[in-house]
Amino acid sequence: MFGAAAKMDLVRLAIPRRVYTQSHIDYVVEVILEVWKNRDRIQGLRLSHEAPFLRHFTAHLEPVEQPVIARS
């Protein structure tokens, strides 16, 4: 959407109040940390099929070939 102007790819995590316990949040934090630790091994996905409504529930994804980027 922002093209070259975007400095970072960010994800917003919205959590409804009074629905989840602290243990739920702790688990989410653990998973996010694991994803961050393994970020070099996780490849991207692209949307290959989407339904006209509620596409996020029935989407089909395919791996994206990405060049390996060395992190310093």
C-alpha positions as CSV (number, residue, x, y, z in Angstrom):
1,M,0.0,0.0,0.0
2,F,2.8,2.5,0.9
3,G,5.4,1.0,-1.4
4,A,8.9,2.3,-1.0
5,A,7.7,4.7,1.7
6,A,7.1,1.8,4.2
7,K,10.2,1.4,6.4
8,M,8.9,-1.7,8.2
9,D,6.2,-4.4,7.9
10,L,4.2,-4.3,11.1
11,V,1.4,-6.4,12.5
12,R,-1.2,-5.0,14.9
13,L,-2.4,-7.4,17.5
14,A,-5.8,-6.4,18.8
15,I,-7.0,-8.2,21.9
16,P,-10.5,-7.8,23.2
17,R,-10.8,-7.0,26.9
18,R,-12.4,-9.4,29.3
19,V,-12.1,-12.3,27.0
20,Y,-8.6,-13.7,27.5
21,T,-6.7,-14.5,30.7
22,Q,-3.1,-13.7,31.4
23,S,-2.1,-17.2,30.5
24,H,-3.5,-16.7,27.0
25,I,-1.5,-13.6,26.6
26,D,1.7,-15.3,28.0
27,Y,1.2,-18.0,25.4
28,V,0.9,-15.5,22.6
29,V,4.1,-13.8,23.7
30,E,5.9,-17.2,23.8
31,V,4.8,-17.9,20.2
32,I,5.7,-14.5,18.9
33,L,9.2,-14.9,20.4
34,E,9.6,-18.3,18.8
35,V,8.6,-16.9,15.4
36,W,11.1,-14.1,15.9
37,K,13.9,-16.5,16.8
38,N,13.1,-18.6,13.6
39,R,12.5,-15.6,11.3
40,D,15.3,-16.6,9.0
41,R,13.8,-20.1,8.4
42,I,10.2,-18.9,7.9
43,Q,9.3,-18.1,4.3
44,G,6.5,-15.9,3.0
45,L,3.1,-17.0,1.7
46,R,1.0,-15.5,-1.1
47,L,-2.7,-15.6,-1.5
48,S,-3.5,-18.0,-4.3
49,H,-7.3,-18.2,-3.8
50,E,-9.8,-16.1,-1.9
51,A,-13.5,-16.3,-1.4
52,P,-15.7,-13.3,-2.2
53,F,-16.7,-13.0,1.5
54,L,-14.7,-13.7,4.6
55,R,-11.6,-14.6,2.6
56,H,-9.4,-15.0,5.7
57,F,-11.3,-18.1,6.7
58,T,-11.1,-20.0,3.4
59,A,-8.0,-18.5,1.8
60,H,-5.5,-20.8,0.0
61,L,-1.9,-19.8,0.4
62,E,1.3,-20.8,-1.5
63,P,4.9,-20.4,-0.6
64,V,6.8,-17.5,-2.0
65,E,10.3,-18.0,-3.3
66,Q,12.5,-15.5,-1.6
67,P,16.2,-14.8,-1.9
68,V,18.2,-15.6,1.3
69,I,19.1,-12.3,3.1
70,A,22.0,-12.5,5.5
71,R,21.3,-10.8,8.8
72,S,24.1,-9.1,10.7
